[in-house]
Amino acid sequence: MKYLLVAFIVIFLLVLFGFWRPQNNLFPIPSGNTTLLSEQKTLTDISLLQETTESHSTPATGTQENATLNTQNMKTQKDILLTDGVKHSIPLNEILSGGPGKDGIPSIDKPKFISVSEATFLNDDDPGLGLTIDGESRFYPYRILVWHEIVNDFVAGEPVLVTYCPLCATGIVFERRVNGEVQEFGVSGQLWQSNLLMYNRASKESDESLWSQVLGEAVLGVDTGKRLPVVRSNIVRFGDWKKAHPDTQVLSQNTGTSRDYGRDPYGNYYTSESVSFGATFSDTRLHPKALVHGVEIDGQYKAYHDDALAGTVNDSFAGKDIVVTKTNIGEITFTSNGVPLPSIPGFWFSWLAVHPETGLYK
């Protein structure tokens, strides 16, 4: 009995101070009568969004450029619903378990980095997320992200949320502040339209919310309707990234967990036509796993097929002049009337599932 009591106290202290989290529970889904709380068609956290900056470098020159996100494009168009006192903006029956419980896929909360010369575990053709903020570059290999999906990081002093959903190939970096406060995020173990649902960790479960990665928006919980500003990053191959950014830091395999980073558990999923976990696909314009880059302007959506982008592409969308530039290593920049425009990369089926009225450039 004495040993059981000691074990209970140890576990309690580990949970209390965040060193260990139970991995079998799921984020609670409310049930009961649902009512329409409000129509959410206004900007959220304007002051926060206006403070957000993106950074990127031009590989040919190495010059640095900072630009404020176009806050006019950060509107949420979803109605806010209320079920059993809990806010949400997606149908609750569409939230599915992906198998592992809450934190069953462990996020990386204290990432370690190594130099290019030390990253001998990577091949030049290994893909990942390349990120530059205020001259500080990072590379997050997909072979690591596929096992963790979330990295809570600081780059050049800025709190960033590096995310990757293997089922949707959505690699997105966000600023990880909510209500002006730095937040730590974890993997909920649940999915919506086959896409990662994250949650922000809080001392009280009632202060946590589920966030759709592809939307960058809280879809269940107290923060429903709030958005995470996108920080520009690129899906690139390690060999290309290190040539353009030789001083880049590389996410280390030393994550504190036991994972086989030389094996991808999803096998041939990335090229098959199969979709799952609530997503369906009947569109014939592109292969469901074709890579697209999605943008939003004033509640309208458009996807750009990656294969259709090279050099500089001029387009018109939602009454705006759109310019897309793609470098020879695959770094992509969208601007709308000269202002940087956030873009979301991922599989075509994933973008279409959450934005069924989207246009397509191919």
Secondary structure, DSSP 4 states (H G I P E B T S, - for coil): -HHHHHHHHHHHHHHHTTS---SS-------S-EEEEEE--SBSSHHHHHH-EEEEE-TTT--EEEEE--GGG-B--PEEEEETTEEESS-GGGEEE-SS-TTTS--BSS--EE-TTT-TT--TT-EEEEEEETTEEEEEEHHHHHHH-EEEEEETTEEEEEEEETTTTEEEEEE-EETTEE--EEEEEEEETTEEEEEE--SSGGG-EEEETTTTEEEEETTTT-BPPEE--EEEEHHHHHHH-TT-EEE-S--SS---TT--TTGGGGTSS---TT------SS-TT-EEEEEEETTEEEEEEGGG--EEEEEEETTEEEEEEE-TT--EEEEETTEE---EEEEHHHHHHH-TT-EEE-
